[in-house]
Amino acid sequence: MSFAILGSLLDVFDFNLLLGAVPSRFIGVMTNEVLVAVPLFVFMGVLLERSRIAEQLLETMGLMFGRLRGGFGIWVIAVGTVLAASTGIVG
């Protein structure tokens, strides 16, 4: 913003260009339906952290697969699958 003001004072930048583009960018971000899920994912992460559900799930799976070779990898994938299914993340 400071460079835009400096450029406007030196007559090398049209300040109306900046003022016309910024509101349309904000409206474009607000109407994007994909970004609506971001606060909900953050809320779900906070809920899982505060209630210690994720921690208990990891500890339980660690006890179940602790003796298997590669058990750590198996239970991390299993817990990730359960948490991804509960939050709606596909990937």
HTML snippet that shows the backbone in 3Dmol.js (N, CA, C, O; Angstrom):
<script src="https://3Dmol.org/build/3Dmol-min.js"></script>
<div id="view" style="width:600px;height:400px;position:relative"></div>
<script>
const pdb = `
ATOM      1  N   MET A   1       0.828  -1.183   0.000  1.00  0.00           N
ATOM      2  CA  MET A   1       0.000   0.000   0.000  1.00  0.00           C
ATOM      3  C   MET A   1       0.876   1.252   0.000  1.00  0.00           C
ATOM      4  O   MET A   1       0.555   2.256  -0.637  1.00  0.00           O
ATOM      5  N   SER A   2       1.998   1.167   0.735  1.00  0.00           N
ATOM      6  CA  SER A   2       2.888   2.336   0.779  1.00  0.00           C
ATOM      7  C   SER A   2       3.507   2.613  -0.585  1.00  0.00           C
ATOM      8  O   SER A   2       3.698   3.772  -0.954  1.00  0.00           O
ATOM      9  N   PHE A   3       3.823   1.552  -1.345  1.00  0.00           N
ATOM     10  CA  PHE A   3       4.371   1.756  -2.692  1.00  0.00           C
ATOM     11  C   PHE A   3       3.311   2.336  -3.628  1.00  0.00           C
ATOM     12  O   PHE A   3       3.636   3.115  -4.524  1.00  0.00           O
ATOM     13  N   ALA A   4       2.053   1.964  -3.428  1.00  0.00           N
ATOM     14  CA  ALA A   4       0.982   2.531  -4.244  1.00  0.00           C
ATOM     15  C   ALA A   4       0.814   4.015  -3.958  1.00  0.00           C
ATOM     16  O   ALA A   4       0.605   4.807  -4.877  1.00  0.00           O
ATOM     17  N   ILE A   5       0.904   4.391  -2.693  1.00  0.00           N
ATOM     18  CA  ILE A   5       0.808   5.812  -2.340  1.00  0.00           C
ATOM     19  C   ILE A   5       2.004   6.580  -2.883  1.00  0.00           C
ATOM     20  O   ILE A   5       1.849   7.677  -3.419  1.00  0.00           O
ATOM     21  N   LEU A   6       3.195   6.009  -2.747  1.00  0.00           N
ATOM     22  CA  LEU A   6       4.398   6.657  -3.273  1.00  0.00           C
ATOM     23  C   LEU A   6       4.326   6.800  -4.790  1.00  0.00           C
ATOM     24  O   LEU A   6       4.668   7.850  -5.334  1.00  0.00           O
ATOM     25  N   GLY A   7       3.880   5.742  -5.473  1.00  0.00           N
ATOM     26  CA  GLY A   7       3.728   5.798  -6.922  1.00  0.00           C
ATOM     27  C   GLY A   7       2.682   6.805  -7.354  1.00  0.00           C
ATOM     28  O   GLY A   7       2.832   7.453  -8.390  1.00  0.00           O
ATOM     29  N   SER A   8       1.618   6.942  -6.567  1.00  0.00           N
ATOM     30  CA  SER A   8       0.581   7.921  -6.883  1.00  0.00           C
ATOM     31  C   SER A   8       1.110   9.346  -6.710  1.00  0.00           C
ATOM     32  O   SER A   8       0.785  10.233  -7.499  1.00  0.00           O
ATOM     33  N   LEU A   9       1.927   9.559  -5.677  1.00  0.00           N
ATOM     34  CA  LEU A   9       2.511  10.886  -5.463  1.00  0.00           C
ATOM     35  C   LEU A   9       3.498  11.260  -6.571  1.00  0.00           C
ATOM     36  O   LEU A   9       3.629  12.434  -6.920  1.00  0.00           O
ATOM     37  N   LEU A  10       4.192  10.256  -7.124  1.00  0.00           N
ATOM     38  CA  LEU A  10       5.157  10.503  -8.193  1.00  0.00           C
ATOM     39  C   LEU A  10       4.522  10.441  -9.581  1.00  0.00           C
ATOM     40  O   LEU A  10       5.226  10.556 -10.584  1.00  0.00           O
ATOM     41  N   ASP A  11       3.215  10.263  -9.654  1.00  0.00           N
ATOM     42  CA  ASP A  11       2.448  10.187 -10.907  1.00  0.00           C
ATOM     43  C   ASP A  11       2.898   9.048 -11.822  1.00  0.00           C
ATOM     44  O   ASP A  11       2.906   9.195 -13.044  1.00  0.00           O
ATOM     45  N   VAL A  12       3.271   7.916 -11.229  1.00  0.00           N
ATOM     46  CA  VAL A  12       3.611   6.740 -12.032  1.00  0.00           C
ATOM     47  C   VAL A  12       2.613   5.603 -11.804  1.00  0.00           C
ATOM     48  O   VAL A  12       2.711   4.550 -12.434  1.00  0.00           O
ATOM     49  N   PHE A  13       1.658   5.820 -10.904  1.00  0.00           N
ATOM     50  CA  PHE A  13       0.671   4.790 -10.586  1.00  0.00           C
ATOM     51  C   PHE A  13      -0.687   5.439 -10.464  1.00  0.00           C
ATOM     52  O   PHE A  13      -0.841   6.479  -9.824  1.00  0.00           O
ATOM     53  N   ASP A  14      -1.679   4.810 -11.091  1.00  0.00           N
ATOM     54  CA  ASP A  14      -3.050   5.310 -10.996  1.00  0.00           C
ATOM     55  C   ASP A  14      -3.708   4.693  -9.766  1.00  0.00           C
ATOM     56  O   ASP A  14      -3.974   3.491  -9.742  1.00  0.00           O
ATOM     57  N   PHE A  15      -3.968   5.496  -8.760  1.00  0.00           N
ATOM     58  CA  PHE A  15      -4.523   5.001  -7.503  1.00  0.00           C
ATOM     59  C   PHE A  15      -5.936   4.474  -7.682  1.00  0.00           C
ATOM     60  O   PHE A  15      -6.357   3.600  -6.923  1.00  0.00           O
ATOM     61  N   ASN A  16      -6.684   4.975  -8.661  1.00  0.00           N
ATOM     62  CA  ASN A  16      -8.040   4.479  -8.926  1.00  0.00           C
ATOM     63  C   ASN A  16      -8.020   3.036  -9.403  1.00  0.00           C
ATOM     64  O   ASN A  16      -8.989   2.303  -9.202  1.00  0.00           O
ATOM     65  N   LEU A  17      -6.932   2.624 -10.029  1.00  0.00           N
ATOM     66  CA  LEU A  17      -6.787   1.233 -10.447  1.00  0.00           C
ATOM     67  C   LEU A  17      -6.787   0.312  -9.238  1.00  0.00           C
ATOM     68  O   LEU A  17      -7.433  -0.735  -9.245  1.00  0.00           O
ATOM     69  N   LEU A  18      -6.064   0.705  -8.209  1.00  0.00           N
ATOM     70  CA  LEU A  18      -6.006  -0.092  -6.987  1.00  0.00           C
ATOM     71  C   LEU A  18      -7.352  -0.108  -6.279  1.00  0.00           C
ATOM     72  O   LEU A  18      -7.815  -1.163  -5.847  1.00  0.00           O
ATOM     73  N   LEU A  19      -7.973   1.040  -6.160  1.00  0.00           N
ATOM     74  CA  LEU A  19      -9.256   1.116  -5.454  1.00  0.00           C
ATOM     75  C   LEU A  19     -10.369   0.382  -6.201  1.00  0.00           C
ATOM     76  O   LEU A  19     -11.330  -0.069  -5.577  1.00  0.00           O
ATOM     77  N   GLY A  20     -10.258   0.256  -7.508  1.00  0.00           N
ATOM     78  CA  GLY A  20     -11.267  -0.463  -8.275  1.00  0.00           C
ATOM     79  C   GLY A  20     -11.077  -1.973  -8.227  1.00  0.00           C
ATOM     80  O   GLY A  20     -12.044  -2.723  -8.364  1.00  0.00           O
ATOM     81  N   ALA A  21      -9.832  -2.430  -8.032  1.00  0.00           N
ATOM     82  CA  ALA A  21      -9.552  -3.866  -8.073  1.00  0.00           C
ATOM     83  C   ALA A  21      -9.728  -4.547  -6.721  1.00  0.00           C
ATOM     84  O   ALA A  21     -10.120  -5.712  -6.670  1.00  0.00           O
ATOM     85  N   VAL A  22      -9.451  -3.854  -5.644  1.00  0.00           N
ATOM     86  CA  VAL A  22      -9.477  -4.487  -4.322  1.00  0.00           C
ATOM     87  C   VAL A  22     -10.870  -4.984  -3.932  1.00  0.00           C
ATOM     88  O   VAL A  22     -10.984  -6.124  -3.481  1.00  0.00           O
ATOM     89  N   PRO A  23     -11.928  -4.197  -4.079  1.00  0.00           N
ATOM     90  CA  PRO A  23     -13.251  -4.726  -3.688  1.00  0.00           C
ATOM     91  C   PRO A  23     -13.681  -5.945  -4.496  1.00  0.00           C
ATOM     92  O   PRO A  23     -14.312  -6.850  -3.950  1.00  0.00           O
ATOM     93  N   SER A  24     -13.355  -5.985  -5.769  1.00  0.00           N
ATOM     94  CA  SER A  24     -13.753  -7.140  -6.569  1.00  0.00           C
ATOM     95  C   SER A  24     -12.990  -8.388  -6.152  1.00  0.00           C
ATOM     96  O   SER A  24     -13.517  -9.496  -6.248  1.00  0.00           O
ATOM     97  N   ARG A  25     -11.766  -8.224  -5.695  1.00  0.00           N
ATOM     98  CA  ARG A  25     -11.008  -9.386  -5.205  1.00  0.00           C
ATOM     99  C   ARG A  25     -11.596  -9.909  -3.899  1.00  0.00           C
ATOM    100  O   ARG A  25     -11.688 -11.121  -3.703  1.00  0.00           O
ATOM    101  N   PHE A  26     -11.996  -9.000  -2.998  1.00  0.00           N
ATOM    102  CA  PHE A  26     -12.601  -9.439  -1.748  1.00  0.00           C
ATOM    103  C   PHE A  26     -13.914 -10.162  -1.996  1.00  0.00           C
ATOM    104  O   PHE A  26     -14.178 -11.195  -1.381  1.00  0.00           O
ATOM    105  N   ILE A  27     -14.727  -9.638  -2.879  1.00  0.00           N
ATOM    106  CA  ILE A  27     -16.008 -10.276  -3.180  1.00  0.00           C
ATOM    107  C   ILE A  27     -15.784 -11.619  -3.857  1.00  0.00           C
ATOM    108  O   ILE A  27     -16.522 -12.570  -3.601  1.00  0.00           O
ATOM    109  N   GLY A  28     -14.775 -11.710  -4.717  1.00  0.00           N
ATOM    110  CA  GLY A  28     -14.462 -12.972  -5.377  1.00  0.00           C
ATOM    111  C   GLY A  28     -14.035 -14.046  -4.391  1.00  0.00           C
ATOM    112  O   GLY A  28     -14.381 -15.215  -4.560  1.00  0.00           O
ATOM    113  N   VAL A  29     -13.288 -13.664  -3.368  1.00  0.00           N
ATOM    114  CA  VAL A  29     -12.863 -14.628  -2.346  1.00  0.00           C
ATOM    115  C   VAL A  29     -14.045 -15.041  -1.485  1.00  0.00           C
ATOM    116  O   VAL A  29     -14.172 -16.213  -1.130  1.00  0.00           O
ATOM    117  N   MET A  30     -14.909 -14.094  -1.145  1.00  0.00           N
ATOM    118  CA  MET A  30     -16.045 -14.401  -0.270  1.00  0.00           C
ATOM    119  C   MET A  30     -17.071 -15.295  -0.944  1.00  0.00           C
ATOM    120  O   MET A  30     -17.768 -16.041  -0.256  1.00  0.00           O
ATOM    121  N   THR A  31     -17.189 -15.246  -2.268  1.00  0.00           N
ATOM    122  CA  THR A  31     -18.190 -16.063  -2.951  1.00  0.00           C
ATOM    123  C   THR A  31     -17.658 -17.423  -3.373  1.00  0.00           C
ATOM    124  O   THR A  31     -18.391 -18.207  -3.975  1.00  0.00           O
ATOM    125  N   ASN A  32     -16.402 -17.718  -3.072  1.00  0.00           N
ATOM    126  CA  ASN A  32     -15.823 -19.004  -3.415  1.00  0.00           C
ATOM    127  C   ASN A  32     -16.324 -20.060  -2.425  1.00  0.00           C
ATOM    128  O   ASN A  32     -16.017 -19.994  -1.235  1.00  0.00           O
ATOM    129  N   GLU A  33     -17.094 -21.033  -2.920  1.00  0.00           N
ATOM    130  CA  GLU A  33     -17.695 -22.036  -2.039  1.00  0.00           C
ATOM    131  C   GLU A  33     -16.693 -22.988  -1.424  1.00  0.00           C
ATOM    132  O   GLU A  33     -16.955 -23.566  -0.369  1.00  0.00           O
ATOM    133  N   VAL A  34     -15.551 -23.161  -2.066  1.00  0.00           N
ATOM    134  CA  VAL A  34     -14.544 -24.075  -1.532  1.00  0.00           C
ATOM    135  C   VAL A  34     -13.976 -23.524  -0.231  1.00  0.00           C
ATOM    136  O   VAL A  34     -13.685 -24.288   0.689  1.00  0.00           O
ATOM    137  N   LEU A  35     -13.816 -22.215  -0.144  1.00  0.00           N
ATOM    138  CA  LEU A  35     -13.218 -21.614   1.038  1.00  0.00           C
ATOM    139  C   LEU A  35     -14.151 -21.567   2.239  1.00  0.00           C
ATOM    140  O   LEU A  35     -13.714 -21.225   3.338  1.00  0.00           O
ATOM    141  N   VAL A  36     -15.409 -21.896   2.059  1.00  0.00           N
ATOM    142  CA  VAL A  36     -16.344 -21.929   3.181  1.00  0.00           C
ATOM    143  C   VAL A  36     -15.973 -23.047   4.148  1.00  0.00           C
ATOM    144  O   VAL A  36     -16.231 -22.936   5.347  1.00  0.00           O
ATOM    145  N   ALA A  37     -15.377 -24.116   3.648  1.00  0.00           N
ATOM    146  CA  ALA A  37     -15.043 -25.268   4.483  1.00  0.00           C
ATOM    147  C   ALA A  37     -13.826 -25.033   5.366  1.00  0.00           C
ATOM    148  O   ALA A  37     -13.640 -25.757   6.344  1.00  0.00           O
ATOM    149  N   VAL A  38     -12.997 -24.051   5.057  1.00  0.00           N
ATOM    150  CA  VAL A  38     -11.760 -23.845   5.816  1.00  0.00           C
ATOM    151  C   VAL A  38     -12.030 -23.559   7.294  1.00  0.00           C
ATOM    152  O   VAL A  38     -11.406 -24.208   8.134  1.00  0.00           O
ATOM    153  N   PRO A  39     -12.921 -22.630   7.672  1.00  0.00           N
ATOM    154  CA  PRO A  39     -13.170 -22.434   9.110  1.00  0.00           C
ATOM    155  C   PRO A  39     -13.749 -23.677   9.783  1.00  0.00           C
ATOM    156  O   PRO A  39     -13.496 -23.919  10.963  1.00  0.00           O
ATOM    157  N   LEU A  40     -14.519 -24.458   9.044  1.00  0.00           N
ATOM    158  CA  LEU A  40     -15.083 -25.676   9.632  1.00  0.00           C
ATOM    159  C   LEU A  40     -14.004 -26.723   9.887  1.00  0.00           C
ATOM    160  O   LEU A  40     -14.069 -27.441  10.885  1.00  0.00           O
ATOM    161  N   PHE A  41     -13.008 -26.825   8.999  1.00  0.00           N
ATOM    162  CA  PHE A  41     -11.889 -27.744   9.229  1.00  0.00           C
ATOM    163  C   PHE A  41     -11.066 -27.299  10.430  1.00  0.00           C
ATOM    164  O   PHE A  41     -10.627 -28.127  11.229  1.00  0.00           O
ATOM    165  N   VAL A  42     -10.860 -26.003  10.557  1.00  0.00           N
ATOM    166  CA  VAL A  42     -10.124 -25.487  11.716  1.00  0.00           C
ATOM    167  C   VAL A  42     -10.902 -25.772  12.994  1.00  0.00           C
ATOM    168  O   VAL A  42     -10.318 -26.181  13.997  1.00  0.00           O
ATOM    169  N   PHE A  43     -12.215 -25.559  12.967  1.00  0.00           N
ATOM    170  CA  PHE A  43     -13.056 -25.833  14.130  1.00  0.00           C
ATOM    171  C   PHE A  43     -13.008 -27.307  14.495  1.00  0.00           C
ATOM    172  O   PHE A  43     -12.942 -27.647  15.677  1.00  0.00           O
ATOM    173  N   MET A  44     -13.039 -28.198  13.489  1.00  0.00           N
ATOM    174  CA  MET A  44     -12.970 -29.635  13.758  1.00  0.00           C
ATOM    175  C   MET A  44     -11.625 -30.011  14.378  1.00  0.00           C
ATOM    176  O   MET A  44     -11.571 -30.837  15.288  1.00  0.00           O
ATOM    177  N   GLY A  45     -10.552 -29.415  13.894  1.00  0.00           N
ATOM    178  CA  GLY A  45      -9.236 -29.684  14.473  1.00  0.00           C
ATOM    179  C   GLY A  45      -9.136 -29.227  15.918  1.00  0.00           C
ATOM    180  O   GLY A  45      -8.555 -29.921  16.753  1.00  0.00           O
ATOM    181  N   VAL A  46      -9.701 -28.061  16.217  1.00  0.00           N
ATOM    182  CA  VAL A  46      -9.694 -27.560  17.592  1.00  0.00           C
ATOM    183  C   VAL A  46     -10.529 -28.465  18.489  1.00  0.00           C
ATOM    184  O   VAL A  46     -10.144 -28.758  19.620  1.00  0.00           O
ATOM    185  N   LEU A  47     -11.672 -28.904  17.976  1.00  0.00           N
ATOM    186  CA  LEU A  47     -12.520 -29.817  18.748  1.00  0.00           C
ATOM    187  C   LEU A  47     -11.803 -31.126  19.059  1.00  0.00           C
ATOM    188  O   LEU A  47     -11.855 -31.616  20.187  1.00  0.00           O
ATOM    189  N   LEU A  48     -11.133 -31.688  18.056  1.00  0.00           N
ATOM    190  CA  LEU A  48     -10.421 -32.951  18.274  1.00  0.00           C
ATOM    191  C   LEU A  48      -9.259 -32.771  19.237  1.00  0.00           C
ATOM    192  O   LEU A  48      -8.951 -33.676  20.012  1.00  0.00           O
ATOM    193  N   GLU A  49      -8.611 -31.611  19.196  1.00  0.00           N
ATOM    194  CA  GLU A  49      -7.496 -31.364  20.102  1.00  0.00           C
ATOM    195  C   GLU A  49      -7.982 -31.147  21.530  1.00  0.00           C
ATOM    196  O   GLU A  49      -7.434 -31.733  22.463  1.00  0.00           O
ATOM    197  N   ARG A  50      -8.992 -30.323  21.711  1.00  0.00           N
ATOM    198  CA  ARG A  50      -9.469 -29.989  23.059  1.00  0.00           C
ATOM    199  C   ARG A  50     -10.137 -31.180  23.746  1.00  0.00           C
ATOM    200  O   ARG A  50     -10.005 -31.352  24.958  1.00  0.00           O
ATOM    201  N   SER A  51     -10.846 -31.992  22.984  1.00  0.00           N
ATOM    202  CA  SER A  51     -11.522 -33.136  23.588  1.00  0.00           C
ATOM    203  C   SER A  51     -10.603 -34.347  23.726  1.00  0.00           C
ATOM    204  O   SER A  51     -10.975 -35.350  24.335  1.00  0.00           O
ATOM    205  N   ARG A  52      -9.409 -34.248  23.160  1.00  0.00           N
ATOM    206  CA  ARG A  52      -8.396 -35.305  23.200  1.00  0.00           C
ATOM    207  C   ARG A  52      -8.852 -36.595  22.524  1.00  0.00           C
ATOM    208  O   ARG A  52      -8.337 -37.671  22.828  1.00  0.00           O
ATOM    209  N   ILE A  53      -9.801 -36.493  21.622  1.00  0.00           N
ATOM    210  CA  ILE A  53     -10.269 -37.676  20.901  1.00  0.00           C
ATOM    211  C   ILE A  53      -9.170 -38.209  20.002  1.00  0.00           C
ATOM    212  O   ILE A  53      -8.930 -39.415  19.959  1.00  0.00           O
ATOM    213  N   ALA A  54      -8.497 -37.311  19.278  1.00  0.00           N
ATOM    214  CA  ALA A  54      -7.438 -37.749  18.365  1.00  0.00           C
ATOM    215  C   ALA A  54      -6.293 -38.393  19.138  1.00  0.00           C
ATOM    216  O   ALA A  54      -5.743 -39.404  18.702  1.00  0.00           O
ATOM    217  N   GLU A  55      -5.933 -37.824  20.269  1.00  0.00           N
ATOM    218  CA  GLU A  55      -4.847 -38.380  21.074  1.00  0.00           C
ATOM    219  C   GLU A  55      -5.205 -39.766  21.603  1.00  0.00           C
ATOM    220  O   GLU A  55      -4.379 -40.678  21.563  1.00  0.00           O
ATOM    221  N   GLN A  56      -6.419 -39.925  22.092  1.00  0.00           N
ATOM    222  CA  GLN A  56      -6.855 -41.224  22.599  1.00  0.00           C
ATOM    223  C   GLN A  56      -6.919 -42.260  21.478  1.00  0.00           C
ATOM    224  O   GLN A  56      -6.580 -43.426  21.680  1.00  0.00           O
ATOM    225  N   LEU A  57      -7.355 -41.825  20.300  1.00  0.00           N
ATOM    226  CA  LEU A  57      -7.416 -42.734  19.160  1.00  0.00           C
ATOM    227  C   LEU A  57      -6.024 -43.192  18.763  1.00  0.00           C
ATOM    228  O   LEU A  57      -5.821 -44.370  18.468  1.00  0.00           O
ATOM    229  N   LEU A  58      -5.066 -42.280  18.752  1.00  0.00           N
ATOM    230  CA  LEU A  58      -3.688 -42.649  18.418  1.00  0.00           C
ATOM    231  C   LEU A  58      -3.089 -43.587  19.466  1.00  0.00           C
ATOM    232  O   LEU A  58      -2.397 -44.543  19.117  1.00  0.00           O
ATOM    233  N   GLU A  59      -3.349 -43.322  20.735  1.00  0.00           N
ATOM    234  CA  GLU A  59      -2.822 -44.194  21.788  1.00  0.00           C
ATOM    235  C   GLU A  59      -3.427 -45.586  21.720  1.00  0.00           C
ATOM    236  O   GLU A  59      -2.718 -46.579  21.884  1.00  0.00           O
ATOM    237  N   THR A  60      -4.722 -45.669  21.482  1.00  0.00           N
ATOM    238  CA  THR A  60      -5.392 -46.966  21.388  1.00  0.00           C
ATOM    239  C   THR A  60      -4.885 -47.767  20.201  1.00  0.00           C
ATOM    240  O   THR A  60      -4.619 -48.963  20.320  1.00  0.00           O
ATOM    241  N   MET A  61      -4.749 -47.108  19.056  1.00  0.00           N
ATOM    242  CA  MET A  61      -4.244 -47.817  17.876  1.00  0.00           C
ATOM    243  C   MET A  61      -2.786 -48.225  18.083  1.00  0.00           C
ATOM    244  O   MET A  61      -2.361 -49.271  17.591  1.00  0.00           O
ATOM    245  N   GLY A  62      -2.017 -47.409  18.803  1.00  0.00           N
ATOM    246  CA  GLY A  62      -0.640 -47.773  19.109  1.00  0.00           C
ATOM    247  C   GLY A  62      -0.561 -49.025  19.963  1.00  0.00           C
ATOM    248  O   GLY A  62       0.331 -49.852  19.773  1.00  0.00           O
ATOM    249  N   LEU A  63      -1.488 -49.172  20.903  1.00  0.00           N
ATOM    250  CA  LEU A  63      -1.523 -50.386  21.724  1.00  0.00           C
ATOM    251  C   LEU A  63      -1.951 -51.596  20.909  1.00  0.00           C
ATOM    252  O   LEU A  63      -1.458 -52.701  21.136  1.00  0.00           O
ATOM    253  N   MET A  64      -2.859 -51.402  19.964  1.00  0.00           N
ATOM    254  CA  MET A  64      -3.345 -52.518  19.156  1.00  0.00           C
ATOM    255  C   MET A  64      -2.280 -53.041  18.193  1.00  0.00           C
ATOM    256  O   MET A  64      -2.095 -54.252  18.065  1.00  0.00           O
ATOM    257  N   PHE A  65      -1.580 -52.127  17.516  1.00  0.00           N
ATOM    258  CA  PHE A  65      -0.629 -52.529  16.487  1.00  0.00           C
ATOM    259  C   PHE A  65       0.820 -52.390  16.928  1.00  0.00           C
ATOM    260  O   PHE A  65       1.717 -52.417  16.085  1.00  0.00           O
ATOM    261  N   GLY A  66       1.073 -52.242  18.214  1.00  0.00           N
ATOM    262  CA  GLY A  66       2.424 -52.009  18.702  1.00  0.00           C
ATOM    263  C   GLY A  66       3.382 -53.151  18.460  1.00  0.00           C
ATOM    264  O   GLY A  66       4.576 -52.914  18.273  1.00  0.00           O
ATOM    265  N   ARG A  67       2.903 -54.378  18.457  1.00  0.00           N
ATOM    266  CA  ARG A  67       3.782 -55.547  18.320  1.00  0.00           C
ATOM    267  C   ARG A  67       4.045 -55.935  16.875  1.00  0.00           C
ATOM    268  O   ARG A  67       4.994 -56.664  16.589  1.00  0.00           O
ATOM    269  N   LEU A  68       3.218 -55.458  15.973  1.00  0.00           N
ATOM    270  CA  LEU A  68       3.392 -55.810  14.560  1.00  0.00           C
ATOM    271  C   LEU A  68       4.590 -55.095  13.953  1.00  0.00           C
ATOM    272  O   LEU A  68       4.951 -53.993  14.366  1.00  0.00           O
ATOM    273  N   ARG A  69       5.196 -55.738  12.973  1.00  0.00           N
ATOM    274  CA  ARG A  69       6.260 -55.082  12.231  1.00  0.00           C
ATOM    275  C   ARG A  69       5.614 -54.036  11.316  1.00  0.00           C
ATOM    276  O   ARG A  69       4.721 -54.358  10.533  1.00  0.00           O
ATOM    277  N   GLY A  70       6.059 -52.817  11.417  1.00  0.00           N
ATOM    278  CA  GLY A  70       5.444 -51.736  10.661  1.00  0.00           C
ATOM    279  C   GLY A  70       4.139 -51.273  11.274  1.00  0.00           C
ATOM    280  O   GLY A  70       3.329 -50.640  10.598  1.00  0.00           O
ATOM    281  N   GLY A  71       3.920 -51.580  12.553  1.00  0.00           N
ATOM    282  CA  GLY A  71       2.679 -51.231  13.223  1.00  0.00           C
ATOM    283  C   GLY A  71       2.448 -49.737  13.297  1.00  0.00           C
ATOM    284  O   GLY A  71       1.313 -49.270  13.209  1.00  0.00           O
ATOM    285  N   PHE A  72       3.531 -48.986  13.460  1.00  0.00           N
ATOM    286  CA  PHE A  72       3.412 -47.527  13.529  1.00  0.00           C
ATOM    287  C   PHE A  72       2.804 -46.975  12.250  1.00  0.00           C
ATOM    288  O   PHE A  72       1.905 -46.135  12.295  1.00  0.00           O
ATOM    289  N   GLY A  73       3.290 -47.444  11.122  1.00  0.00           N
ATOM    290  CA  GLY A  73       2.757 -46.992   9.833  1.00  0.00           C
ATOM    291  C   GLY A  73       1.310 -47.404   9.631  1.00  0.00           C
ATOM    292  O   GLY A  73       0.509 -46.641   9.091  1.00  0.00           O
ATOM    293  N   ILE A  74       0.976 -48.612  10.067  1.00  0.00           N
ATOM    294  CA  ILE A  74      -0.388 -49.113   9.910  1.00  0.00           C
ATOM    295  C   ILE A  74      -1.365 -48.262  10.713  1.00  0.00           C
ATOM    296  O   ILE A  74      -2.410 -47.867  10.195  1.00  0.00           O
ATOM    297  N   TRP A  75      -1.034 -47.971  11.982  1.00  0.00           N
ATOM    298  CA  TRP A  75      -2.003 -47.232  12.778  1.00  0.00           C
ATOM    299  C   TRP A  75      -2.058 -45.760  12.422  1.00  0.00           C
ATOM    300  O   TRP A  75      -3.097 -45.125  12.608  1.00  0.00           O
ATOM    301  N   VAL A  76      -0.967 -45.197  11.912  1.00  0.00           N
ATOM    302  CA  VAL A  76      -1.037 -43.814  11.451  1.00  0.00           C
ATOM    303  C   VAL A  76      -1.968 -43.705  10.244  1.00  0.00           C
ATOM    304  O   VAL A  76      -2.763 -42.771  10.150  1.00  0.00           O
ATOM    305  N   ILE A  77      -1.864 -44.671   9.318  1.00  0.00           N
ATOM    306  CA  ILE A  77      -2.751 -44.671   8.155  1.00  0.00           C
ATOM    307  C   ILE A  77      -4.198 -44.908   8.585  1.00  0.00           C
ATOM    308  O   ILE A  77      -5.111 -44.277   8.052  1.00  0.00           O
ATOM    309  N   ALA A  78      -4.414 -45.804   9.535  1.00  0.00           N
ATOM    310  CA  ALA A  78      -5.777 -46.085  10.002  1.00  0.00           C
ATOM    311  C   ALA A  78      -6.390 -44.873  10.692  1.00  0.00           C
ATOM    312  O   ALA A  78      -7.543 -44.532  10.428  1.00  0.00           O
ATOM    313  N   VAL A  79      -5.642 -44.222  11.568  1.00  0.00           N
ATOM    314  CA  VAL A  79      -6.159 -43.036  12.260  1.00  0.00           C
ATOM    315  C   VAL A  79      -6.392 -41.908  11.266  1.00  0.00           C
ATOM    316  O   VAL A  79      -7.393 -41.198  11.358  1.00  0.00           O
ATOM    317  N   GLY A  80      -5.480 -41.739  10.321  1.00  0.00           N
ATOM    318  CA  GLY A  80      -5.672 -40.718   9.291  1.00  0.00           C
ATOM    319  C   GLY A  80      -6.917 -40.970   8.478  1.00  0.00           C
ATOM    320  O   GLY A  80      -7.625 -40.029   8.116  1.00  0.00           O
ATOM    321  N   THR A  81      -7.197 -42.230   8.183  1.00  0.00           N
ATOM    322  CA  THR A  81      -8.395 -42.578   7.417  1.00  0.00           C
ATOM    323  C   THR A  81      -9.664 -42.255   8.207  1.00  0.00           C
ATOM    324  O   THR A  81     -10.627 -41.715   7.662  1.00  0.00           O
ATOM    325  N   VAL A  82      -9.651 -42.588   9.484  1.00  0.00           N
ATOM    326  CA  VAL A  82     -10.826 -42.312  10.322  1.00  0.00           C
ATOM    327  C   VAL A  82     -11.052 -40.814  10.458  1.00  0.00           C
ATOM    328  O   VAL A  82     -12.182 -40.341  10.338  1.00  0.00           O
ATOM    329  N   LEU A  83      -9.978 -40.060  10.709  1.00  0.00           N
ATOM    330  CA  LEU A  83     -10.127 -38.615  10.870  1.00  0.00           C
ATOM    331  C   LEU A  83     -10.490 -37.945   9.562  1.00  0.00           C
ATOM    332  O   LEU A  83     -11.256 -36.982   9.555  1.00  0.00           O
ATOM    333  N   ALA A  84      -9.955 -38.433   8.453  1.00  0.00           N
ATOM    334  CA  ALA A  84     -10.316 -37.863   7.152  1.00  0.00           C
ATOM    335  C   ALA A  84     -11.782 -38.113   6.820  1.00  0.00           C
ATOM    336  O   ALA A  84     -12.455 -37.251   6.255  1.00  0.00           O
ATOM    337  N   ALA A  85     -12.269 -39.300   7.175  1.00  0.00           N
ATOM    338  CA  ALA A  85     -13.677 -39.601   6.925  1.00  0.00           C
ATOM    339  C   ALA A  85     -14.588 -38.733   7.799  1.00  0.00           C
ATOM    340  O   ALA A  85     -15.672 -38.335   7.373  1.00  0.00           O
ATOM    341  N   SER A  86     -14.143 -38.447   9.010  1.00  0.00           N
ATOM    342  CA  SER A  86     -14.995 -37.645   9.891  1.00  0.00           C
ATOM    343  C   SER A  86     -14.990 -36.168   9.535  1.00  0.00           C
ATOM    344  O   SER A  86     -15.963 -35.469   9.816  1.00  0.00           O
ATOM    345  N   THR A  87     -13.913 -35.675   8.922  1.00  0.00           N
ATOM    346  CA  THR A  87     -13.855 -34.263   8.576  1.00  0.00           C
ATOM    347  C   THR A  87     -14.248 -34.013   7.128  1.00  0.00           C
ATOM    348  O   THR A  87     -14.499 -32.865   6.761  1.00  0.00           O
ATOM    349  N   GLY A  88     -14.309 -35.029   6.306  1.00  0.00           N
ATOM    350  CA  GLY A  88     -14.703 -34.847   4.920  1.00  0.00           C
ATOM    351  C   GLY A  88     -13.552 -34.597   3.980  1.00  0.00           C
ATOM    352  O   GLY A  88     -13.778 -34.219   2.831  1.00  0.00           O
ATOM    353  N   ILE A  89     -12.330 -34.792   4.422  1.00  0.00           N
ATOM    354  CA  ILE A  89     -11.163 -34.594   3.562  1.00  0.00           C
ATOM    355  C   ILE A  89     -10.990 -35.831   2.693  1.00  0.00           C
ATOM    356  O   ILE A  89     -10.974 -36.951   3.202  1.00  0.00           O
ATOM    357  N   VAL A  90     -10.862 -35.637   1.400  1.00  0.00           N
ATOM    358  CA  VAL A  90     -10.636 -36.741   0.495  1.00  0.00           C
ATOM    359  C   VAL A  90      -9.256 -36.561  -0.118  1.00  0.00           C
ATOM    360  O   VAL A  90      -8.961 -35.512  -0.692  1.00  0.00           O
ATOM    361  N   GLY A  91      -8.433 -37.550  -0.004  1.00  0.00           N
ATOM    362  CA  GLY A  91      -7.091 -37.397  -0.576  1.00  0.00           C
ATOM    363  C   GLY A  91      -6.165 -38.261   0.111  1.00  0.00           C
ATOM    364  O   GLY A  91      -4.980 -38.282  -0.220  1.00  0.00           O
TER     365      GLY A  91
END
`;
const viewer = $3Dmol.createViewer("view");
viewer.addModel(pdb, "pdb");
viewer.setStyle({}, {cartoon: {color: "spectrum"}});
viewer.zoomTo();
viewer.render();
</script>
